[in-house]
């Protein structure tokens, strides 16, 4: 089952197979994996997207920086 949670304009969280995928604008940029791991893209985007990522990860997770392709692999 897929769930979409719109937090703000251009800030959405998609839940799929217990993974939470952060979309900033139309781009997936971070993932909270079902096993507790957290990933963020190594791509540099706008200041707003960086703010979205930081809010989503909220400093509570040991975050691994991964390629954008790795983040894209979580999308459907």
PQR file with spaces between the fields and no chain letter, atoms N, CA, C, O and H, PARSE charges and radii, in Angstrom:
ATOM       1  N    UNK     1       0.832   -1.175    0.000 -0.4000 1.5000
ATOM       2  CA   UNK     1       0.000    0.000    0.000 -0.0000 2.0000
ATOM       3  C    UNK     1       0.886    1.251    0.000  0.5500 1.7000
ATOM       4  O    UNK     1       1.920    1.297    0.666 -0.5500 1.4000
ATOM       5  N    UNK     2       0.470    2.231   -0.737 -0.4000 1.5000
ATOM       6  CA   UNK     2       1.198    3.487   -0.843 -0.0000 2.0000
ATOM       7  C    UNK     2       0.392    4.575   -0.147  0.5500 1.7000
ATOM       8  O    UNK     2      -0.812    4.706   -0.365 -0.5500 1.4000
ATOM       9  H    UNK     2      -0.370    2.193   -1.279  0.4000 1.0000
ATOM      10  N    UNK     3       1.070    5.352    0.693 -0.4000 1.5000
ATOM      11  CA   UNK     3       0.419    6.474    1.362 -0.0000 2.0000
ATOM      12  C    UNK     3       1.166    7.746    0.998  0.5500 1.7000
ATOM      13  O    UNK     3       2.395    7.757    0.929 -0.5500 1.4000
ATOM      14  H    UNK     3       2.048    5.245    0.870  0.4000 1.0000
ATOM      15  N    UNK     4       0.428    8.798    0.771 -0.4000 1.5000
ATOM      16  CA   UNK     4       1.009   10.101    0.463 -0.0000 2.0000
ATOM      17  C    UNK     4       0.608   11.061    1.566  0.5500 1.7000
ATOM      18  O    UNK     4      -0.572   11.199    1.886 -0.5500 1.4000
ATOM      19  H    UNK     4      -0.570    8.789    0.827  0.4000 1.0000
ATOM      20  N    UNK     5       1.598   11.722    2.144 -0.4000 1.5000
ATOM      21  CA   UNK     5       1.339   12.715    3.174 -0.0000 2.0000
ATOM      22  C    UNK     5       1.933   14.037    2.710  0.5500 1.7000
ATOM      23  O    UNK     5       3.151   14.181    2.610 -0.5500 1.4000
ATOM      24  H    UNK     5       2.557   11.610    1.884  0.4000 1.0000
ATOM      25  N    UNK     6       1.078   14.980    2.434 -0.4000 1.5000
ATOM      26  CA   UNK     6       1.533   16.293    2.019 -0.0000 2.0000
ATOM      27  C    UNK     6       1.744   17.144    3.267  0.5500 1.7000
ATOM      28  O    UNK     6       0.792   17.463    3.979 -0.5500 1.4000
ATOM      29  H    UNK     6       0.089   14.862    2.516  0.4000 1.0000
ATOM      30  N    UNK     7       2.999   17.509    3.525 -0.4000 1.5000
ATOM      31  CA   UNK     7       3.331   18.284    4.706 -0.0000 2.0000
ATOM      32  C    UNK     7       3.166   19.771    4.419  0.5500 1.7000
ATOM      33  O    UNK     7       2.519   20.496    5.174 -0.5500 1.4000
ATOM      34  H    UNK     7       3.772   17.250    2.946  0.4000 1.0000
ATOM      35  N    UNK     8       3.750   20.199    3.340 -0.4000 1.5000
ATOM      36  CA   UNK     8       3.681   21.588    2.893 -0.0000 2.0000
ATOM      37  C    UNK     8       3.736   21.585    1.371  0.5500 1.7000
ATOM      38  O    UNK     8       3.930   20.552    0.728 -0.5500 1.4000
ATOM      39  H    UNK     8       4.276   19.609    2.727  0.4000 1.0000
ATOM      40  N    UNK     9       3.561   22.761    0.833 -0.4000 1.5000
ATOM      41  CA   UNK     9       3.719   22.914   -0.606 -0.0000 2.0000
ATOM      42  C    UNK     9       5.125   22.454   -0.990  0.5500 1.7000
ATOM      43  O    UNK     9       6.110   22.949   -0.443 -0.5500 1.4000
ATOM      44  H    UNK     9       3.404   23.599    1.355  0.4000 1.0000
ATOM      45  N    UNK    10       5.222   21.518   -1.919 -0.4000 1.5000
ATOM      46  CA   UNK    10       6.495   20.976   -2.410 -0.0000 2.0000
ATOM      47  C    UNK    10       7.266   20.174   -1.367  0.5500 1.7000
ATOM      48  O    UNK    10       8.486   20.049   -1.474 -0.5500 1.4000
ATOM      49  H    UNK    10       4.422   21.116   -2.363  0.4000 1.0000
ATOM      50  N    UNK    11       6.585   19.630   -0.362 -0.4000 1.5000
ATOM      51  CA   UNK    11       7.212   18.803    0.677 -0.0000 2.0000
ATOM      52  C    UNK    11       6.243   17.666    0.967  0.5500 1.7000
ATOM      53  O    UNK    11       5.245   17.857    1.661 -0.5500 1.4000
ATOM      54  H    UNK    11       5.594   19.732   -0.275  0.4000 1.0000
ATOM      55  N    UNK    12       6.539   16.474    0.431 -0.4000 1.5000
ATOM      56  CA   UNK    12       5.644   15.330    0.565 -0.0000 2.0000
ATOM      57  C    UNK    12       6.408   14.102    1.011  0.5500 1.7000
ATOM      58  O    UNK    12       7.572   13.913    0.658 -0.5500 1.4000
ATOM      59  H    UNK    12       7.349   16.319   -0.133  0.4000 1.0000
ATOM      60  N    UNK    13       5.740   13.271    1.792 -0.4000 1.5000
ATOM      61  CA   UNK    13       6.323   12.003    2.232 -0.0000 2.0000
ATOM      62  C    UNK    13       5.461   10.880    1.672  0.5500 1.7000
ATOM      63  O    UNK    13       4.253   10.825    1.900 -0.5500 1.4000
ATOM      64  H    UNK    13       4.795   13.425    2.080  0.4000 1.0000
ATOM      65  N    UNK    14       6.107    9.995    0.939 -0.4000 1.5000
ATOM      66  CA   UNK    14       5.454    8.820    0.367 -0.0000 2.0000
ATOM      67  C    UNK    14       5.890    7.621    1.203  0.5500 1.7000
ATOM      68  O    UNK    14       7.085    7.411    1.410 -0.5500 1.4000
ATOM      69  H    UNK    14       7.088   10.040    0.754  0.4000 1.0000
ATOM      70  N    UNK    15       4.939    6.843    1.678 -0.4000 1.5000
ATOM      71  CA   UNK    15       5.249    5.617    2.409 -0.0000 2.0000
ATOM      72  C    UNK    15       4.925    4.442    1.504  0.5500 1.7000
ATOM      73  O    UNK    15       3.807    4.293    1.011 -0.5500 1.4000
ATOM      74  H    UNK    15       3.968    7.013    1.509  0.4000 1.0000
ATOM      75  N    UNK    16       5.943    3.612    1.302 -0.4000 1.5000
ATOM      76  CA   UNK    16       5.798    2.433    0.444 -0.0000 2.0000
ATOM      77  C    UNK    16       6.623    1.315    1.050  0.5500 1.7000
ATOM      78  O    UNK    16       7.821    1.479    1.282 -0.5500 1.4000
ATOM      79  H    UNK    16       6.851    3.733    1.702  0.4000 1.0000
ATOM      80  N    UNK    17       5.991    0.175    1.307 -0.4000 1.5000
ATOM      81  CA   UNK    17       6.654   -0.970    1.926 -0.0000 2.0000
ATOM      82  C    UNK    17       7.378   -0.553    3.204  0.5500 1.7000
ATOM      83  O    UNK    17       8.508   -0.974    3.448 -0.5500 1.4000
ATOM      84  H    UNK    17       5.018    0.042    1.118  0.4000 1.0000
ATOM      85  N    UNK    18       6.732    0.262    4.004 -0.4000 1.5000
ATOM      86  CA   UNK    18       7.234    0.763    5.286 -0.0000 2.0000
ATOM      87  C    UNK    18       8.467    1.661    5.168  0.5500 1.7000
ATOM      88  O    UNK    18       9.052    2.032    6.185 -0.5500 1.4000
ATOM      89  H    UNK    18       5.814    0.604    3.806  0.4000 1.0000
ATOM      90  N    UNK    19       8.866    2.012    3.961 -0.4000 1.5000
ATOM      91  CA   UNK    19       9.918    3.013    3.760 -0.0000 2.0000
ATOM      92  C    UNK    19       9.244    4.364    3.591  0.5500 1.7000
ATOM      93  O    UNK    19       8.210    4.461    2.930 -0.5500 1.4000
ATOM      94  H    UNK    19       8.391    1.711    3.134  0.4000 1.0000
ATOM      95  N    UNK    20       9.814    5.407    4.180 -0.4000 1.5000
ATOM      96  CA   UNK    20       9.307    6.757    3.985 -0.0000 2.0000
ATOM      97  C    UNK    20      10.273    7.488    3.066  0.5500 1.7000
ATOM      98  O    UNK    20      11.471    7.561    3.339 -0.5500 1.4000
ATOM      99  H    UNK    20      10.654    5.328    4.717  0.4000 1.0000
ATOM     100  N    UNK    21       9.747    8.023    1.987 -0.4000 1.5000
ATOM     101  CA   UNK    21      10.558    8.701    0.979 -0.0000 2.0000
ATOM     102  C    UNK    21      10.143   10.164    0.947  0.5500 1.7000
ATOM     103  O    UNK    21       8.978   10.486    0.717 -0.5500 1.4000
ATOM     104  H    UNK    21       8.774    7.964    1.765  0.4000 1.0000
ATOM     105  N    UNK    22      11.100   11.037    1.178 -0.4000 1.5000
ATOM     106  CA   UNK    22      10.832   12.467    1.130 -0.0000 2.0000
ATOM     107  C    UNK    22      10.984   12.971   -0.295  0.5500 1.7000
ATOM     108  O    UNK    22      12.006   12.757   -0.947 -0.5500 1.4000
ATOM     109  H    UNK    22      12.047   10.775    1.365  0.4000 1.0000
ATOM     110  N    UNK    23       9.947   13.643   -0.757 -0.4000 1.5000
ATOM     111  CA   UNK    23       9.994   14.332   -2.045 -0.0000 2.0000
ATOM     112  C    UNK    23      10.020   15.827   -1.771  0.5500 1.7000
ATOM     113  O    UNK    23       9.136   16.365   -1.104 -0.5500 1.4000
ATOM     114  H    UNK    23       9.117   13.817   -0.227  0.4000 1.0000
ATOM     115  N    UNK    24      11.020   16.474   -2.280 -0.4000 1.5000
ATOM     116  CA   UNK    24      11.064   17.922   -2.252 -0.0000 2.0000
ATOM     117  C    UNK    24      10.810   18.363   -3.681  0.5500 1.7000
ATOM     118  O    UNK    24      11.537   17.986   -4.600 -0.5500 1.4000
ATOM     119  H    UNK    24      11.739   16.037   -2.822  0.4000 1.0000
ATOM     120  N    UNK    25       9.788   19.151   -3.855 -0.4000 1.5000
ATOM     121  CA   UNK    25       9.274   19.454   -5.187 -0.0000 2.0000
ATOM     122  C    UNK    25       8.900   18.118   -5.820  0.5500 1.7000
ATOM     123  O    UNK    25       8.046   17.426   -5.266 -0.5500 1.4000
ATOM     124  H    UNK    25       9.197   19.457   -3.109  0.4000 1.0000
ATOM     125  N    UNK    26       9.470   17.723   -6.916 -0.4000 1.5000
ATOM     126  CA   UNK    26       9.115   16.444   -7.541 -0.0000 2.0000
ATOM     127  C    UNK    26      10.253   15.429   -7.463  0.5500 1.7000
ATOM     128  O    UNK    26      10.249   14.433   -8.185 -0.5500 1.4000
ATOM     129  H    UNK    26      10.163   18.285   -7.367  0.4000 1.0000
ATOM     130  N    UNK    27      11.222   15.681   -6.591 -0.4000 1.5000
ATOM     131  CA   UNK    27      12.421   14.855   -6.540 -0.0000 2.0000
ATOM     132  C    UNK    27      12.529   14.113   -5.215  0.5500 1.7000
ATOM     133  O    UNK    27      12.426   14.735   -4.158 -0.5500 1.4000
ATOM     134  H    UNK    27      11.226   16.491   -6.004  0.4000 1.0000
ATOM     135  N    UNK    28      12.736   12.787   -5.245 -0.4000 1.5000
ATOM     136  CA   UNK    28      13.000   12.070   -4.004 -0.0000 2.0000
ATOM     137  C    UNK    28      14.404   12.422   -3.522  0.5500 1.7000
ATOM     138  O    UNK    28      15.360   12.323   -4.292 -0.5500 1.4000
ATOM     139  H    UNK    28      12.820   12.282   -6.104  0.4000 1.0000
ATOM     140  N    UNK    29      14.542   12.830   -2.270 -0.4000 1.5000
ATOM     141  CA   UNK    29      15.840   13.313   -1.799 -0.0000 2.0000
ATOM     142  C    UNK    29      16.326   12.654   -0.511  0.5500 1.7000
ATOM     143  O    UNK    29      17.492   12.800   -0.146 -0.5500 1.4000
ATOM     144  H    UNK    29      13.766   12.911   -1.645  0.4000 1.0000
ATOM     145  N    UNK    30      15.441   11.927    0.186 -0.4000 1.5000
ATOM     146  CA   UNK    30      15.845   11.263    1.426 -0.0000 2.0000
ATOM     147  C    UNK    30      14.909   10.095    1.698  0.5500 1.7000
ATOM     148  O    UNK    30      13.765   10.075    1.245 -0.5500 1.4000
ATOM     149  H    UNK    30      14.494   11.808   -0.110  0.4000 1.0000
ATOM     150  N    UNK    31      15.425    9.114    2.452 -0.4000 1.5000
ATOM     151  CA   UNK    31      14.648    7.914    2.764 -0.0000 2.0000
ATOM     152  C    UNK    31      14.873    7.521    4.215  0.5500 1.7000
ATOM     153  O    UNK    31      16.003    7.506    4.702 -0.5500 1.4000
ATOM     154  H    UNK    31      16.354    9.130    2.820  0.4000 1.0000
ATOM     155  N    UNK    32      13.779    7.204    4.894 -0.4000 1.5000
ATOM     156  CA   UNK    32      13.848    6.507    6.178 -0.0000 2.0000
ATOM     157  C    UNK    32      13.440    5.070    5.868  0.5500 1.7000
ATOM     158  O    UNK    32      12.271    4.792    5.599 -0.5500 1.4000
ATOM     159  H    UNK    32      12.861    7.216    4.498  0.4000 1.0000
ATOM     160  N    UNK    33      14.403    4.173    5.908 -0.4000 1.5000
ATOM     161  CA   UNK    33      14.176    2.774    5.541 -0.0000 2.0000
ATOM     162  C    UNK    33      13.409    2.074    6.652  0.5500 1.7000
ATOM     163  O    UNK    33      13.507    2.455    7.818 -0.5500 1.4000
ATOM     164  H    UNK    33      15.352    4.399    6.127  0.4000 1.0000
ATOM     165  N    UNK    34      12.654    1.064    6.293 -0.4000 1.5000
ATOM     166  CA   UNK    34      11.865    0.294    7.256 -0.0000 2.0000
ATOM     167  C    UNK    34      12.733   -0.328    8.348  0.5500 1.7000
ATOM     168  O    UNK    34      12.254   -0.569    9.456 -0.5500 1.4000
ATOM     169  H    UNK    34      12.574    0.754    5.345  0.4000 1.0000
ATOM     170  N    UNK    35      14.002   -0.588    8.043 -0.4000 1.5000
ATOM     171  CA   UNK    35      14.892   -1.201    9.036 -0.0000 2.0000
ATOM     172  C    UNK    35      15.534   -0.179    9.969  0.5500 1.7000
ATOM     173  O    UNK    35      16.348   -0.545   10.816 -0.5500 1.4000
ATOM     174  H    UNK    35      14.391   -0.392    7.143  0.4000 1.0000
ATOM     175  N    UNK    36      15.175    1.110    9.824 -0.4000 1.5000
ATOM     176  CA   UNK    36      15.693    2.153   10.697 -0.0000 2.0000
ATOM     177  C    UNK    36      16.828    2.973   10.109  0.5500 1.7000
ATOM     178  O    UNK    36      17.205    3.997   10.679 -0.5500 1.4000
ATOM     179  H    UNK    36      14.514    1.408    9.136  0.4000 1.0000
ATOM     180  N    UNK    37      17.377    2.545    8.988 -0.4000 1.5000
ATOM     181  CA   UNK    37      18.459    3.296    8.346 -0.0000 2.0000
ATOM     182  C    UNK    37      17.894    4.572    7.706  0.5500 1.7000
ATOM     183  O    UNK    37      16.729    4.628    7.313 -0.5500 1.4000
ATOM     184  H    UNK    37      17.071    1.713    8.525  0.4000 1.0000
ATOM     185  N    UNK    38      18.748    5.580    7.616 -0.4000 1.5000
ATOM     186  CA   UNK    38      18.340    6.850    6.999 -0.0000 2.0000
ATOM     187  C    UNK    38      19.359    7.235    5.936  0.5500 1.7000
ATOM     188  O    UNK    38      20.566    7.090    6.129 -0.5500 1.4000
ATOM     189  H    UNK    38      19.695    5.534    7.935  0.4000 1.0000
ATOM     190  N    UNK    39      18.853    7.728    4.812 -0.4000 1.5000
ATOM     191  CA   UNK    39      19.704    8.101    3.682 -0.0000 2.0000
ATOM     192  C    UNK    39      19.312    9.466    3.166  0.5500 1.7000
ATOM     193  O    UNK    39      18.137    9.831    3.164 -0.5500 1.4000
ATOM     194  H    UNK    39      17.873    7.845    4.654  0.4000 1.0000
ATOM     195  N    UNK    40      20.304   10.216    2.729 -0.4000 1.5000
ATOM     196  CA   UNK    40      20.042   11.482    2.044 -0.0000 2.0000
ATOM     197  C    UNK    40      20.896   11.539    0.798  0.5500 1.7000
ATOM     198  O    UNK    40      21.976   10.951    0.746 -0.5500 1.4000
ATOM     199  H    UNK    40      21.259    9.920    2.730  0.4000 1.0000
ATOM     200  N    UNK    41      20.418   12.238   -0.192 -0.4000 1.5000
ATOM     201  CA   UNK    41      21.127   12.336   -1.463 -0.0000 2.0000
ATOM     202  C    UNK    41      22.422   13.135   -1.321  0.5500 1.7000
ATOM     203  O    UNK    41      22.541   14.012   -0.465 -0.5500 1.4000
ATOM     204  H    UNK    41      19.540   12.716   -0.150  0.4000 1.0000
ATOM     205  N    UNK    42      23.376   12.811   -2.173 -0.4000 1.5000
ATOM     206  CA   UNK    42      24.621   13.584   -2.215 -0.0000 2.0000
ATOM     207  C    UNK    42      24.510   14.761   -3.182  0.5500 1.7000
ATOM     208  O    UNK    42      25.411   15.595   -3.262 -0.5500 1.4000
ATOM     209  H    UNK    42      23.279   12.099   -2.868  0.4000 1.0000
ATOM     210  N    UNK    43      23.406   14.820   -3.909 -0.4000 1.5000
ATOM     211  CA   UNK    43      23.180   15.921   -4.851 -0.0000 2.0000
ATOM     212  C    UNK    43      22.922   17.214   -4.100  0.5500 1.7000
ATOM     213  O    UNK    43      22.310   17.209   -3.032 -0.5500 1.4000
ATOM     214  H    UNK    43      22.674   14.142   -3.844  0.4000 1.0000
ATOM     215  N    UNK    44      23.384   18.308   -4.651 -0.4000 1.5000
ATOM     216  CA   UNK    44      23.116   19.626   -4.083 -0.0000 2.0000
ATOM     217  C    UNK    44      21.909   20.219   -4.792  0.5500 1.7000
ATOM     218  O    UNK    44      21.887   20.341   -6.017 -0.5500 1.4000
ATOM     219  H    UNK    44      23.881   18.313   -5.518  0.4000 1.0000
ATOM     220  N    UNK    45      20.921   20.578   -4.016 -0.4000 1.5000
ATOM     221  CA   UNK    45      19.720   21.201   -4.554 -0.0000 2.0000
ATOM     222  C    UNK    45      19.576   22.570   -3.893  0.5500 1.7000
ATOM     223  O    UNK    45      20.542   23.108   -3.352 -0.5500 1.4000
ATOM     224  H    UNK    45      20.938   20.478   -3.021  0.4000 1.0000
ATOM     225  N    UNK    46      18.405   23.115   -3.938 -0.4000 1.5000
ATOM     226  CA   UNK    46      18.162   24.461   -3.404 -0.0000 2.0000
ATOM     227  C    UNK    46      18.244   24.488   -1.880  0.5500 1.7000
ATOM     228  O    UNK    46      18.232   23.452   -1.214 -0.5500 1.4000
ATOM     229  H    UNK    46      17.621   22.678   -4.378  0.4000 1.0000
ATOM     230  N    UNK    47      18.326   25.689   -1.360 -0.4000 1.5000
ATOM     231  CA   UNK    47      18.307   25.892    0.085 -0.0000 2.0000
ATOM     232  C    UNK    47      17.023   25.333    0.680  0.5500 1.7000
ATOM     233  O    UNK    47      17.034   24.756    1.767 -0.5500 1.4000
ATOM     234  H    UNK    47      18.336   26.530   -1.901  0.4000 1.0000
ATOM     235  N    UNK    48      15.930   25.506   -0.029 -0.4000 1.5000
ATOM     236  CA   UNK    48      14.644   24.998    0.448 -0.0000 2.0000
ATOM     237  C    UNK    48      14.660   23.477    0.539  0.5500 1.7000
ATOM     238  O    UNK    48      14.173   22.912    1.518 -0.5500 1.4000
ATOM     239  H    UNK    48      15.921   25.974   -0.913  0.4000 1.0000
ATOM     240  N    UNK    49      15.209   22.817   -0.461 -0.4000 1.5000
ATOM     241  CA   UNK    49      15.286   21.353   -0.432 -0.0000 2.0000
ATOM     242  C    UNK    49      16.173   20.887    0.718  0.5500 1.7000
ATOM     243  O    UNK    49      15.846   19.910    1.391 -0.5500 1.4000
ATOM     244  H    UNK    49      15.605   23.277   -1.256  0.4000 1.0000
ATOM     245  N    UNK    50      17.276   21.564    0.948 -0.4000 1.5000
ATOM     246  CA   UNK    50      18.136   21.223    2.092 -0.0000 2.0000
ATOM     247  C    UNK    50      17.369   21.363    3.403  0.5500 1.7000
ATOM     248  O    UNK    50      17.515   20.539    4.307 -0.5500 1.4000
ATOM     249  H    UNK    50      17.542   22.358    0.401  0.4000 1.0000
ATOM     250  N    UNK    51      16.572   22.381    3.499 -0.4000 1.5000
ATOM     251  CA   UNK    51      15.743   22.590    4.686 -0.0000 2.0000
ATOM     252  C    UNK    51      14.736   21.453    4.831  0.5500 1.7000
ATOM     253  O    UNK    51      14.519   20.953    5.935 -0.5500 1.4000
ATOM     254  H    UNK    51      16.454   23.050    2.765  0.4000 1.0000
ATOM     255  N    UNK    52      14.122   21.041    3.724 -0.4000 1.5000
ATOM     256  CA   UNK    52      13.180   19.919    3.755 -0.0000 2.0000
ATOM     257  C    UNK    52      13.864   18.651    4.273  0.5500 1.7000
ATOM     258  O    UNK    52      13.325   17.952    5.131 -0.5500 1.4000
ATOM     259  H    UNK    52      14.298   21.446    2.827  0.4000 1.0000
ATOM     260  N    UNK    53      15.052   18.364    3.744 -0.4000 1.5000
ATOM     261  CA   UNK    53      15.788   17.161    4.157 -0.0000 2.0000
ATOM     262  C    UNK    53      16.101   17.217    5.649  0.5500 1.7000
ATOM     263  O    UNK    53      15.883   16.242    6.368 -0.5500 1.4000
ATOM     264  H    UNK    53      15.489   18.932    3.047  0.4000 1.0000
ATOM     265  N    UNK    54      16.607   18.349    6.111 -0.4000 1.5000
ATOM     266  CA   UNK    54      16.965   18.481    7.530 -0.0000 2.0000
ATOM     267  C    UNK    54      15.757   18.332    8.433  0.5500 1.7000
ATOM     268  O    UNK    54      15.848   17.715    9.495 -0.5500 1.4000
ATOM     269  H    UNK    54      16.784   19.141    5.527  0.4000 1.0000
ATOM     270  N    UNK    55      14.633   18.887    8.027 -0.4000 1.5000
ATOM     271  CA   UNK    55      13.416   18.751    8.822 -0.0000 2.0000
ATOM     272  C    UNK    55      12.947   17.292    8.842  0.5500 1.7000
ATOM     273  O    UNK    55      12.542   16.782    9.886 -0.5500 1.4000
ATOM     274  H    UNK    55      14.559   19.388    7.165  0.4000 1.0000
ATOM     275  N    UNK    56      13.003   16.635    7.704 -0.4000 1.5000
ATOM     276  CA   UNK    56      12.571   15.237    7.595 -0.0000 2.0000
ATOM     277  C    UNK    56      13.443   14.326    8.457  0.5500 1.7000
ATOM     278  O    UNK    56      12.926   13.471    9.176 -0.5500 1.4000
ATOM     279  H    UNK    56      13.332   17.050    6.856  0.4000 1.0000
ATOM     280  N    UNK    57      14.749   14.505    8.387 -0.4000 1.5000
ATOM     281  CA   UNK    57      15.661   13.647    9.145 -0.0000 2.0000
ATOM     282  C    UNK    57      15.780   14.096   10.597  0.5500 1.7000
ATOM     283  O    UNK    57      16.116   13.293   11.468 -0.5500 1.4000
ATOM     284  H    UNK    57      15.169   15.200    7.802  0.4000 1.0000
ATOM     285  N    UNK    58      15.514   15.343   10.859 -0.4000 1.5000
ATOM     286  CA   UNK    58      15.381   15.916   12.192 -0.0000 2.0000
ATOM     287  C    UNK    58      16.552   15.648   13.130  0.5500 1.7000
ATOM     288  O    UNK    58      16.383   15.714   14.347 -0.5500 1.4000
ATOM     289  H    UNK    58      15.241   15.995   10.151  0.4000 1.0000
ATOM     290  N    UNK    59      17.720   15.350   12.604 -0.4000 1.5000
ATOM     291  CA   UNK    59      18.905   15.170   13.426 -0.0000 2.0000
ATOM     292  C    UNK    59      18.882   13.964   14.342  0.5500 1.7000
ATOM     293  O    UNK    59      19.807   13.776   15.132 -0.5500 1.4000
ATOM     294  H    UNK    59      17.857   15.295   11.615  0.4000 1.0000
ATOM     295  N    UNK    60      17.854   13.146   14.257 -0.4000 1.5000
ATOM     296  CA   UNK    60      17.716   11.999   15.157 -0.0000 2.0000
ATOM     297  C    UNK    60      18.343   10.731   14.611  0.5500 1.7000
ATOM     298  O    UNK    60      18.407    9.726   15.319 -0.5500 1.4000
ATOM     299  H    UNK    60      17.103   13.299   13.615  0.4000 1.0000
ATOM     300  N    UNK    61      18.797   10.752   13.398 -0.4000 1.5000
ATOM     301  CA   UNK    61      19.236    9.530   12.745 -0.0000 2.0000
ATOM     302  C    UNK    61      20.700    9.616   12.330  0.5500 1.7000
ATOM     303  O    UNK    61      21.200   10.685   11.979 -0.5500 1.4000
ATOM     304  H    UNK    61      18.745   11.568   12.822  0.4000 1.0000
ATOM     305  N    UNK    62      21.368    8.487   12.376 -0.4000 1.5000
ATOM     306  CA   UNK    62      22.684    8.382   11.746 -0.0000 2.0000
ATOM     307  C    UNK    62      22.404    8.285   10.260  0.5500 1.7000
ATOM     308  O    UNK    62      21.890    7.274    9.783 -0.5500 1.4000
ATOM     309  H    UNK    62      20.962    7.618   12.660  0.4000 1.0000
ATOM     310  N    UNK    63      22.735    9.319    9.541 -0.4000 1.5000
ATOM     311  CA   UNK    63      22.344    9.426    8.138 -0.0000 2.0000
ATOM     312  C    UNK    63      23.515    9.080    7.235  0.5500 1.7000
ATOM     313  O    UNK    63      24.627    9.577    7.412 -0.5500 1.4000
ATOM     314  H    UNK    63      23.152   10.140    9.929  0.4000 1.0000
ATOM     315  N    UNK    64      23.244    8.224    6.272 -0.4000 1.5000
ATOM     316  CA   UNK    64      24.242    7.886    5.263 -0.0000 2.0000
ATOM     317  C    UNK    64      23.975    8.726    4.019  0.5500 1.7000
ATOM     318  O    UNK    64      22.848    8.787    3.528 -0.5500 1.4000
ATOM     319  H    UNK    64      22.341    7.820    6.129  0.4000 1.0000
ATOM     320  N    UNK    65      25.016    9.364    3.523 -0.4000 1.5000
ATOM     321  CA   UNK    65      24.898   10.144    2.289 -0.0000 2.0000
ATOM     322  C    UNK    65      25.148    9.197    1.126  0.5500 1.7000
ATOM     323  O    UNK    65      26.183    8.533    1.055 -0.5500 1.4000
ATOM     324  H    UNK    65      25.931    9.314    3.923  0.4000 1.0000
ATOM     325  N    UNK    66      24.181    9.148    0.216 -0.4000 1.5000
ATOM     326  CA   UNK    66      24.237    8.206   -0.895 -0.0000 2.0000
ATOM     327  C    UNK    66      23.969    8.933   -2.206  0.5500 1.7000
ATOM     328  O    UNK    66      23.562   10.095   -2.211 -0.5500 1.4000
ATOM     329  H    UNK    66      23.341    9.687    0.274  0.4000 1.0000
ATOM     330  N    UNK    67      24.198    8.247   -3.301 -0.4000 1.5000
ATOM     331  CA   UNK    67      23.963    8.850   -4.617 -0.0000 2.0000
ATOM     332  C    UNK    67      22.474    9.067   -4.857  0.5500 1.7000
ATOM     333  O    UNK    67      21.624    8.419   -4.246 -0.5500 1.4000
ATOM     334  H    UNK    67      24.529    7.303   -3.297  0.4000 1.0000
ATOM     335  N    UNK    68      22.188    9.986   -5.755 -0.4000 1.5000
ATOM     336  CA   UNK    68      20.779   10.221   -6.119 -0.0000 2.0000
ATOM     337  C    UNK    68      20.177    8.961   -6.718  0.5500 1.7000
ATOM     338  O    UNK    68      18.994    8.690   -6.511 -0.5500 1.4000
ATOM     339  H    UNK    68      22.879   10.512   -6.251  0.4000 1.0000
ATOM     340  N    UNK    69      20.959    8.190   -7.450 -0.4000 1.5000
ATOM     341  CA   UNK    69      20.459    6.931   -8.031 -0.0000 2.0000
ATOM     342  C    UNK    69      20.008    5.948   -6.949  0.5500 1.7000
ATOM     343  O    UNK    69      19.028    5.224   -7.128 -0.5500 1.4000
ATOM     344  H    UNK    69      21.920    8.410   -7.619  0.4000 1.0000
ATOM     345  N    UNK    70      20.722    5.928   -5.839 -0.4000 1.5000
ATOM     346  CA   UNK    70      20.347    5.049   -4.726 -0.0000 2.0000
ATOM     347  C    UNK    70      18.981    5.472   -4.169  0.5500 1.7000
ATOM     348  O    UNK    70      18.125    4.627   -3.911 -0.5500 1.4000
ATOM     349  H    UNK    70      21.518    6.516   -5.693  0.4000 1.0000
ATOM     350  N    UNK    71      18.785    6.769   -3.988 -0.4000 1.5000
ATOM     351  CA   UNK    71      17.496    7.275   -3.520 -0.0000 2.0000
ATOM     352  C    UNK    71      16.410    6.953   -4.546  0.5500 1.7000
ATOM     353  O    UNK    71      15.315    6.525   -4.181 -0.5500 1.4000
ATOM     354  H    UNK    71      19.481    7.456   -4.197  0.4000 1.0000
ATOM     355  N    UNK    72      16.711    7.158   -5.812 -0.4000 1.5000
ATOM     356  CA   UNK    72      15.738    6.887   -6.868 -0.0000 2.0000
ATOM     357  C    UNK    72      15.274    5.430   -6.865  0.5500 1.7000
ATOM     358  O    UNK    72      14.134    5.147   -7.233 -0.5500 1.4000
ATOM     359  H    UNK    72      17.600    7.506   -6.108  0.4000 1.0000
ATOM     360  N    UNK    73      16.136    4.512   -6.457 -0.4000 1.5000
ATOM     361  CA   UNK    73      15.793    3.095   -6.465 -0.0000 2.0000
ATOM     362  C    UNK    73      14.652    2.772   -5.500  0.5500 1.7000
ATOM     363  O    UNK    73      14.007    1.734   -5.645 -0.5500 1.4000
ATOM     364  H    UNK    73      17.062    4.742   -6.158  0.4000 1.0000
ATOM     365  N    UNK    74      14.392    3.634   -4.527 -0.4000 1.5000
ATOM     366  CA   UNK    74      13.277    3.421   -3.603 -0.0000 2.0000
ATOM     367  C    UNK    74      11.945    3.847   -4.189  0.5500 1.7000
ATOM     368  O    UNK    74      10.890    3.512   -3.650 -0.5500 1.4000
ATOM     369  H    UNK    74      14.917    4.477   -4.409  0.4000 1.0000
ATOM     370  N    UNK    75      11.988    4.571   -5.271 -0.4000 1.5000
ATOM     371  CA   UNK    75      10.738    5.097   -5.838 -0.0000 2.0000
ATOM     372  C    UNK    75      10.064    4.031   -6.686  0.5500 1.7000
ATOM     373  O    UNK    75      10.682    3.047   -7.091 -0.5500 1.4000
ATOM     374  H    UNK    75      12.845    4.843   -5.709  0.4000 1.0000
ATOM     375  N    UNK    76       8.819    4.247   -6.937 -0.4000 1.5000
ATOM     376  CA   UNK    76       8.043    3.268   -7.691 -0.0000 2.0000
ATOM     377  C    UNK    76       7.626    3.822   -9.024  0.5500 1.7000
ATOM     378  O    UNK    76       6.961    3.134   -9.798 -0.5500 1.4000
ATOM     379  H    UNK    76       8.317    5.046   -6.608  0.4000 1.0000
